[in-house]
Amino acid sequence: MNLRVLREVDLIPEKTEVARLSGYDLHIAPRANLIQSNEKSVYGVLTRATHQELDRLYIKHAHGVLGELYLPEAVLVETFDGRFQAAMTYICWTMTPRPPENDYVQRILTAAQDLKLPSWYLDRIADFLKSEPA
């Protein structure tokens, strides 16, 4: 999750923590989304948010600005120190697949680098960058 996006919707968490979610893979087509996968895992940021803050993030921004409707899904995540914790993720079940824009993917990649996520996961995000014509 991009902490800059959270600030854009005036969601400034007191505390954040990186966590891993097994059983899902990252898919960007055209927006970031999760798809179920028995072989993969994804990373994100744990934080606390009010219903009003979630409304600004997922209704006003994701749906209103980006055009995608993300719905809550209860999950169990693992923190870097090995604790398991109940959490909520948001998944768009109705996204029409389209190629992502490189600048959008790059913002996700930069946020993941800032969070110091594992190199294999950074490579996974970079896989969504389109090759520029020669």
Stockholm file with secondary structure:
# STOCKHOLM 1.0

chainA/1-134         MNLRVLREVDLIPEKTEVARLSGYDLHIAPRANLIQSNEKSVYGVLTRATHQELDRLYIKHAHGVLGELYLPEAVLVETFDGRFQAAMTYICWTMTPRPPENDYVQRILTAAQDLKLPSWYLDRIADFLKSEPA
#=GR chainA/1-134 SS CCHHHHHHTTCCCSCCEEEEEEEEEEEESSSEEEEEEEEEEEEEEECCCCHHHHIIIIIIIIITTTCCCCEEEEEEEEETTSCEEEEEEEECTTCCCCCCCHHHHHHHHHHHHHTTCCHHHHHHHHTTSCCCCC
#=GC SS_cons         CCHHHHHHTTCCCSCCEEEEEEEEEEEESSSEEEEEEEEEEEEEEECCCCHHHHIIIIIIIIITTTCCCCEEEEEEEEETTSCEEEEEEEECTTCCCCCCCHHHHHHHHHHHHHTTCCHHHHHHHHTTSCCCCC
//
